[in-house]
Structure formats: C-alpha cells, structure tokens
Amino acid sequence: MSAIEKDSSPALSLSNVQFRWQLGQAACLDIENLSISKGESVFLYGPSGIGKSTLLSLAGGIITPQRGQVTVLGSDLGALSGAARDRFRVDHAGFIFQQFNLIPYLSMLENVLLPCRLSLRRQQRASVAHGSPREAAVALLDTLGLDAHLYQRHVTGLSIGQQQRVAAARALIGQPEIIIADEPTSALDADRQKDFIALILQQCASHGSSLLFVSHDHRLASQFNRELDLQKINRVEQN
C-alpha cells in the first residue's frame, strides 16, 4: 500500500487564495482550490511568469495571501505570526531552490546539517533514524552519490551537479513532511535530470514526504503521481 493510500488527508491545501505583490496591483495568483495529499508527489508546470515561484512561497509560508487560506499539515499559515511561520517552515518543510542557496563559507557537510542546527524537531528525527544528525547527513550524501573526501570541501569548490545534490540532502535531512522544489534541474542535461528526480522521489517515498516539484519542462511529469498545469488553475488572465 502506498503512502497516499495510507493517508489521503492534505499535506497542503489552498482555498480561494488570491495574492498580489503590491496594493493596487492586479492579482498574480487566484486559485480556487489546490490540495496535495500526504505522501503524494505532484509536478506543477506552466510558462514563465505564471506564478510558480509565488505559489511555492505561499506553500512555504514565506508570504501570505491577501485573501483565502493556505493550510499546511492542518495549520493555517495566515493565522501564524512571521516568527511562527519561520519556525513551522524549518520544522516541517525542505526547500530545493533553482540556484541552490547554499552557504558559501560552509562545507558540504555543514550545509546539509544546517536544518538540524535550526530545528530541534529535525535534529531529533535525524538522530532517531541514524543515531545522530551527522550520520544522517552522511547517509544522504552517500545515497546521492557524493564521496566522503568531499564532505569538508567548501561548496564553492563543487561542481553544479554536486551542489545540486547537497541542496537536496539539506532539504531532505530530518525527514520534513513536505519537500518544495523550484526548478532544481534546470542546469542539468536530460539523463542527470532523470536520475536526480528518481533519487528525490525515492527519498520522499521512503519517509512518506509530500513533494511539490515545479518546472516549466513538462517532459518530466511522467515520473510523478500527479501533474498540475498552473495556467489552468490560476484564474488570473494572462496577457
């Protein structure tokens, strides 16, 4: 039985959400309903400028809508203070950014361990699963094909592909319930894209994590449980 069959309650839901960047501007997102189940992998696609990154920022509580409700794991993010949203995000969500956003003066291993330094919840989960956060980080890096001799190297000395896998390990450590990925494969060739996505899906499936993966490249969609076209669910008219 799959994780989705075990628990179909929403990991993420948006209800009548409308967002605009500035007062007086037209809304850039207007979504009546969007729901992602616990353990589900969803491929969200659409052309540039349609609001994909804005939607991810709403899902992670980085921003809040002017109208409607964004609920993650049963918590209404709009009802939380900014500090509470920050705490909720680091405890429950892992982000993989298009530009990776690694800390340049930290080593590969230190970058991966960062969420466990910021979140007691993720530190405890990593320790329960592997004995310590460090061992959890090593296990992830090994699974992602990164050699031990690289662990103490600053991330600025890594290749793009290596940096990408470090970013994935950082997002996955401590088994966050939801993984949010913003076009993380855009710099990779087709074979490396496929392998990377397979690794992320395997890791999410093994821990029952939901995955919201955003890309403009619809060819990747077949590897996911479900695909969503943001252009169809965003009620804002595009020029």
Buried (B, 14 or more C-beta within 10 A) or exposed (E): EEBBEEBEEBBBBBBEBBBBEEEEEEBBBBBEEBBBBBBBBBBBBBEEEBBBBBBBBBBBBBBBBEEBBBBBBEBEBBEBEEEEBBBBBBBBBBBBBBEBEBEEEBBBBBBBBBBBEBBEBBBEBBBEBBEBBBEBBBBBBEBBEBEEEBBEEBBEEBEEBBBBBBBBBBBBBBBBBBBBBBBBBEBBEEEBBBBBBEBBBEBBBEBBBBBBBBBBEEEBBEBBBEBBBBEEBBEBEEE
